[in-house]
Amino acid sequence: MDIPSKHVFEALQQKGVTEIHHVNSVVTACQFLRSKSLMSRGTVERLGVKQTPQSSDQLDKRYGIWFDAFADTVDIHGRASRANAYGPVMFVLDAAVIEKTYTGRVWVTKLNPTKWANKSDDARWFRDKADLDANLVKGRFDQMIVFRHSGGELPFRGFLKKIVLDDPQQHNANGVDLFSMGVGALRLAMSDSGLDIPIERRACKPNCQCTANYAADVPRTLSMFDPKV
């Protein structure tokens, strides 16, 4: 259910959420940087440019959210101490982008769409600001900010604070370090659009399992870092 963006922003402020996060692969993140916007899966597909497939793609189409852009209220990788399933590139945005969104209204999930089967709209979505005030929990993975009916794009110029990139500690078949390859691709995409956003190497907790996660599926890891997939 759509909620005025001002109400969503105020609710997040009350919960101490000052930043929102979007995670994706290197190739998809490069498309975002070139467009200076977060883009929905459907928008990238419609433009005919490259993006890395995601396991949730068919569900997004089934539930009518294929043309929506998603963001989290927490750094899932950092909190869960594991690689994020959606990719190694994390965009960190000022939460004020929510209030400034030109659609005027946003949606917030109660459950990840992968858990929506046989659930009512009330179980899937927050209804209003009172519902957010009572039940939104900072950092709960299922609760995501969804920018709907916005043409599939969320312009982020002036709100994108930094990019955090994982280091899988692996190389491709040509011996190129994947972290360095990712940084180079992101920098090139920024140069195409006139952006200059800081890129940080992710600093993991001692118990983080991300390097083991990346080592467990090398072909997928390569696809997540390769800018030419």
Sequence and secondary structure as in RCSB ss.txt:
>XXXX:A:sequence
MDIPSKHVFEALQQKGVTEIHHVNSVVTACQFLRSKSLMSRGTVERLGVKQTPQSSDQLDKRYGIWFDAFADTVD
IHGRASRANAYGPVMFVLDAAVIEKTYTGRVWVTKLNPTKWANKSDDARWFRDKADLDANLVKGRFDQMIVFRHS
GGELPFRGFLKKIVLDDPQQHNANGVDLFSMGVGALRLAMSDSGLDIPIERRACKPNCQCTANYAADVPRTLSMF
DPKV
>XXXX:A:secstr
  EEHHHHHHHHHHTT  EEEEEE HHHHHHHHHHTEEE HHHHHHHT      TTHHHHHHTT TT EEEESS 
HHHHHTS  TT SEEEEEETHHHHH TTSEEEEBSS GGG TT  HHHHB  SHHHHHHH  TT TT EEEE SS
TTEEE TTTEEEEEE     B TT  BHHHHHHHHHHHHHHHHT    EEE    TT  HHHHHHHTHHHHHHHH
 TT 
